[in-house]
Amino acid sequence: MDRIYAPWRAAYLNKTQPDECLFCGVLKTTEDERTGIIHRGAHCFVIVNAYPYSNGHVMVVCNRHVDKFHELTGDEASELIGLVAKCEKAILDDYEPGGINIGANLGRSAGAGVIGHLHIHLVPRWHGDTNFITAVGETRVISEDLADTYKRLKTYFP
């Protein structure tokens, strides 16, 4: 197979890079449902990943524009890990995956999509969810609309 068409991705691929950091820009908005912000804390926020690897893929992001764990204050680090734990529980309870990948990519060489702003991914996983299309085609098939992901997980953050 030579091509798999995904025309809806063109808007992302053709987007010019903004002058401002994506996460800093999103944090300034008040339209949480439109931007996918599930929760705003004192030091961190939780957001639905706009280009998920699987249903329920969220990120916990520091409010402050910082790119390394060792640069966090104690309060930032505590809230970051606390929100990761809360997201883990919400994903396990609501999606019932077989596992969850939790991780951070620090720097472009490590695969970071948003360079310079620390964030942790939580990616629900199910046995056998990596198939030819992911491994060979480098394409993800997501069966849930992002608005539905937002609504499902928002209930865990009243």
Buried (B, 14 or more C-beta within 10 A) or exposed (E): EEEEEEEEEEEEEEEEEEEEBBBBEBBEEEEBEEBBBBBEBEBBBBBBBBEBBBBBBBBBBBBBEBBEBEEBEEEBBEBBBBBBEBBBEBBBEBBEBEEBEBEBBBEEEEEBEBBBBBBBBBBBBEEEBEEEEBEEBEEBEBEBEBEEBBEBBBEBBE
